[in-house]
Amino acid sequence: MATRSAHPLLRLLRYAKPYQPQIWGAIACSIFRTLFDLAPPYLIGVAVDVVIEQEGSLLARLGIQNTLTQLLVLSLLTIVTWGLESLSQYGADKLWRNLAQTMQHELRVDTYNHLQELELAYFEDRSSGTLLSILNDDINQLERFLNFGAQDILGFFTRVFAVGFSFVLLAPGIAWLAMLPIPLILWGTFAFQSRLAPRYDAVRDQAGLINNRLANNLSGIATIKSFTAEAYERERVYQESNAYRHSNQRAIALSVAFQPMLRFFILLGFVLTLYLGGREVLNGRLSVGTYGFMVFIVQDLLWPFTELSDDVWLIRYRRCLHFGG
């Protein structure tokens, strides 16, 4: 595997080098899926423009003069868009999930082989429960990242670029105000991530301890029974499990406050777009269709920023990628 000094995502990309054709195909499908998913708000804005402006609409300026024909064209474009979105989603899900299963299998086997080659001194300082947590829980989290997180990250950048470019193109005077909350959202996102990381590290370490306790007790069940130590061992398992529960509660207490707080930053961008865009319409500098599109799509520009840290966290703290070899 790659060296420990590199970022886990870079190590993952190097590890996945044999699967580049499949990865590029999955990336392309994910990008097209996001673009087609963004198309309906654009089509709604054009439809509003057709109904209000009629012969002066965007489609009329493109050469389609009849209003009913314009609506028919929009209806056909909607059907095609939804079909292509479904097709690209099918391709993305199939490619990413097959890749996740393959890499999960190979990474678990490679990690186990690497563990077998380590000196005995390495195992003296680590519990078997912690190592089992790496071989099972961490690698399963990597599968989750490839199944969902990779698509979310690609969708995030595609969505932000496409919507941001549209804002600048359609209403450059107010686009920067709609994007004003983005630095605040990014700050809040990664500030929460940095505070959550130690708490989730504690949860993961406690999971290793309870795994170790259960594994030792199950393998030594005959000894426990011979010494009639069932009550004593039950109490030890209770204490370890209770400590794991409290570790999770500390992480939950902070994580559930994350999105409600950032929702106010998103509200700021929405209100600015709603008010300033409406003022531009009243002054005749912005069409009603464009205004409707901007109000409808602004949350698609801002909300993905709140989900970015979850996807980064999934890969950042995967210990299975921290082994050398």
Protein Blocks (a to p, Z undefined) as FASTA:
>chain_A
ZZfkbcfklmmmmmmmmmmmmmmmmmmmmmmmmmmmmmmmmmmmmmmmmmmnmmmmmklm
nopablklmmmmmmmmmmmmmmmmmmmmmmmmmmmmmmmmmmmmmmmmmmmmmmmmpcfk
lmmmpcfklmmmmmmmmmmmmmmmmmmmmmmmmmmmmmmmmmmmmmmmmmmmlmmmmmmm
mmmmmmmmmmmmmmmmmmmmmmmmmmmmmmmmmmmmmmmmmmmmmnopmmmmmmmmmmmm
mmmmmmmmmmmmmmmmmmmmmmmmmmmmmmmmmmmmmmmmmnopacfklmmmmmmmmmmm
mmmmmmmmmmmmmmmmmmklmpgZZ
